[in-house]
């Protein structure tokens, strides 16, 4: 699908979407602070560029540290390039990006270098994310186009599930969700943050299990769930949308991917019911080639309820040396997601909601 041209905004205005609830600006990481590790990293970046006849410039890198990953913008003769290292549990991202470039090259950026063992990747600068090109962040026509293009990519990747799992992309197919929930409920930090919510999850475990089974029986194939799909993770290059930042990805029900964009539409962009339904239907349209639209719409509420576990897994990752500093914030985020999930499940037991899954 060709990218819809966003309306250009006049500088210097900047539109922002906050999809991270905690500010981690004070975190430090030995990868940058330890001279030996830093030199090793720089040598790797230089070697990747040298293979392409390029070199680093003298400008120091601009570094950002998050609990789950660290990135750095380097200046080079090829223009800006981006280094990324993922925390334990997310190291698969480098291998995944390389595989996606082989399978769906028009949907991702061209990798400049990958170290699969260390979870390092080097990517070209692709300009600014789509959100910074939009005249208004609530330009829903652009959101619809993104969702349709992403959905088409997912349909292609549905035939690559074994390959994705072989890359150590986490398995969150419906049959695996119960084990993940059990793991969170066995974590004292999560249960403390849950409070009474832990008992609620246990009391309604049979309803949760029924949701998982129904999703497993839906007839839709599992695929790759980006798990953090929004306009800050999308670039436009050569007239196509390029999806970036795959570190939260899982193999799961494809509709898990709707959770983040629909929540942004509601909580940050104040989208009305009709707009949310348009976004949902834009995403579903490619799947209507093989499934009735009505059946697809019926699956969205259940999938977006259970997608809270995919987001919880993403929040659980952290570099070992940072874990103690961020554990409390992570536990609270996971608890909020799990409470919301079980609340939605119990509400669904009281009767279907035609607008469910678009809120």
N, C-alpha and C positions, 0 to 999 in steps of 0.2 A: 504494500500500500504506500502510495506517495505521501509524503508528509504535507499536511496542511500548513500553508505559510502563516505563521503567527503575525498579528499586527505589531509592527515595531513600536516600542515605546520611546518617548524622548528622554535622553539622558538628562540629569543623573539619577532619575527615579529608580529605586530598586524594590521589586516585589519579593516578599519572603514567605516561605511556608515553614512553619515550625513543626517538624515531625519527630523531634527528639525532645523529651521532656526535661532533661537535665543538662546543665552546662558543665562541661569537663575541661574548661580552659586551663586549669592548674595542673593537669596530669603531666608527669614526666615519664620517659621510657628510656631504658638503658640502650636500646637500639640507636638512639640519638645522643645520649649523654656519655656513653662509653666510647673512648677514642678508637679502640680496636674494632668494635662492632660498626661504628660509623664509617671507618675507613673501608671495611669490607663491603658495606652497602654501597658506598660511592664507587668502589672498584667494579662492582657488579653493574651498576648503572652505566659507567663508562664503557665497559665491555659490550653491553647490549647496543649502545649507540655506535661503537666502533665497527660492529658487524654490518652496520648500515652506512658506513662512511661518514658518521657524524661524531660530534664530541660535545662534552659539557662546556659551558661558559663559566666564568669566574663567579657569577652571582651566587650567593648562598641559597640553599633550598628553603622554601617556605613550608614549614612542617605543621601538621595538625595531628594531635593524638586524641583518640577516642578509646574507650575501654575495649572495643571489639576490633579496632583496626587503627593503623596510622598511615597517613598519606604525606607526600611531599611533592611540591612543584619545583622541578629543576629547569633552569634555562639551558638551552642547547642550540647548536647550529641548525637543528631541525625545528626550532621553535620550542615552546614549553612542552615538557613531558612530565608524566605523573607516575610516581612510585607508590605502591601500596603493599603493606604487609598486614596479614590478618592474624587475629588472636587464635589460640587453640579452639578447634571446632569449626573454624572458618577457613582453614588453610586450603580447602578444596577450591577456593575461588579462582586461583591462578590457573589450575588445570581446567576448570569449568569454562573460563573465558576463552582459553585456547581451543577447547572443543567446540564452543558455540561459534567461534570464527570459522571453523571448518564446516559445521552443519548449517548455520544460518548467517553467513558472512554479512549480509545486508542489515542485520539487526544489532550488531555490536561494533565497537571500535576495533581497529586493527592492532593486535598486541605487538609491542616492540621487543618484549622479553618476558620470559616466565621462568621461575624457579619453583617447580611443583613441590619439592621437598620442604622448602622453607616457606611456601605460601606467598612468594613475592611476585609482583607483576609490574610491568612498565608499559604505560599506555601513552599514546600521543595526545597532545592538547587538541581538543575539538571545539575550541571557542567556549562560550559560556553556556550553562545549562539552559534548557528551553524556558524554564520559569523566568529567567532574566531577559529573555527576548520578548516576552509577552507584554502587550500594552496593559493588560489586566489579567491577574492570575485567575479570575473567574471567567475567562474566555472558554466556555464549555465546548464550543465547536472543536477547539484544539484538543481538549481532554478526550472527546469522543473519538477523534482520529487516532490519538495515541492508544486508547484502549482497543480499538479495532486492529491496529497494526500489531500490538502486543499479542492479542488473542490469536492472530494468524501464526505468529511465531510459536506460540504454545501448541497449536495443532500439529505443526511440523515435529516438534520435540516430543509429542506423545509417543512417537515410535522409537524413542531413544531412552526409554526408562532404564533398561539394563545398563546401557552405557553410562547414564548419569549416576546410577548407584555405584558403578565400578570406579567412578571418580571421587567417591566418598561424599557425594551430596547427600545430606540427611534424608532418611526415609520417613516421611510423614504421610504415607498413604493411610487411608482410614483404619486399617487393621493395626497400625502402629501407634495410633493416637493414645490409646489407653495406657500403654507402657510409658509414654512421655508424661502423661498426667500423673501416673503413679510416682514417677521420679520427682516431679515437682512437690507432690504431697509428702514425700519422704525427706524433703529439704527443710530443716528447722527454720531457716531464714524465711523461706516462702510461707510456711505455715504460720509463723508468727505474724507476718505481714497480712496474711489472709484473715486472721482472727476467726470470727464465727463463720466466715466463708469456707473454711476448710470442712467444717461439719456439713455445710450446705452441699458442697461438692460430693461428699461421701453419701449423704442421704439420697442424692439424685443421681448416683452413679449409674443406675439402670437406665435412666433417661439418656444420659450421655452415651452409654454403650449402644442404645437403640439408634441414636443419631449417627454414630459412626457406622453401624451396619447399614442403615438406610443410604448413607452416602456411598458406601462401598457397592451397594446394589443399584446405583443410579444408572449404570451403563455407560458413563463417561470415562474415558481412559485417564489414568494419572498422567501428569506432565510436570514440567518445571514451573514452580511457583517462585517468582522473584521475591515476594514477601515484603517489598517496600517500594511499590510502584507509585511514583509521583513525578511531576514535571521537573523536579530537581535532579532526577536520575536519568533524564532523557536529553539527548543531543540531536541536532539535525545536521546531517552530513550528506552531501550529494543527493539532496532531496528525499532522504529517508530518515526515519526515526531510528536512533541508535540507543539501545538500552544499556545502562552502565550500573556499576555497583551491585554485583551479584553475590555479595558475601552473606546475605541473609537467605539465599535461595534454598529450597527444599524440593524433594519430589513428593507431590501430593495431589489432591484434587485440584484441577486447574482453576476452579472458581475461588480458591483461597486468595488469589491475587486481587480480587475485587475489594477485599476488606479495607485496605489502606486508601485507595482512591475514593471509595464511597464515604469513608469516615471524614476524609479531608473535605469532601463536597459538603457534608452536613455541618461539621464542627468548625470549619475555618472559612468556608465560602458561602455558608447559609443557603445552600441550594434547596429549592422547593421540591416537592414530591415529583412533579413532572420532569424536572431537570435530572433528578437522580435516576428516574426510570429510563430516561434517554441515555445516560451514561451506561447503565446496566445493559440496555439493549444494544448499544454500540459494541460493547464487549462481546455479547452473546452472538451477534450476527454471523461471524464466521462459523460458529458451531451449528447454525441452523442448516448447513448443507447436509448434516447427517442426523440431526435430532430436531423434533418439533420445538418451536419457540416456546410454547406453553410449558412443556416439560422442563426446558432449560430454566425458565424463570422460576419454576417451582423449586429447583435445586439451589438457587442462590441463597435464600435465607439460611438453610442448614449449613451450606459451605462457609458462609461468612461468619456464622457462629463458631464453628470449629476452627476457623483460621486463626482464632486467638491463640491457639497452641503454637502455630508457626511463628507468630510474633513473640510469644513467650520464649521460644527457643532462641530467637535472635537476641533477646535481651539477656539471656543467661551467659553469653560469651564474654570473656575478658582475658586480657593478658594476665598471666599468673602474678606478675609483680604489681598489678593494679587492682587485683580482685578485692583486697581488703578495703581499699579506698572507695570502691563503687558498689560493694555488695548490697548495702542498705538500699540504695537507689534502685538497683536491679531487682531486688526482692519486692519492693513496692510496685514497680512497674509490672512485674509478672503477676503479682497478686491482683492488681487492678484488672488485668486482662482476663484472668481466670474467674474473678467475680462477675465480670461482665458477661463472660461466656455462659456460666451456669444460670445467671439471671435471665438471659435470653432463652436458654433452653427451657427453663421452667415456665416462662411466659408463653412459649410456643405450645406447651402442653395444654394451656388453657384455650387454645384455638388458633387457627391460622390467621396471619395478618398479611393482607395483599401488598402492603408496602414494606414488609420485613425484608431485610437484606439490602435495602437501599438507604438505611439510616446509619 
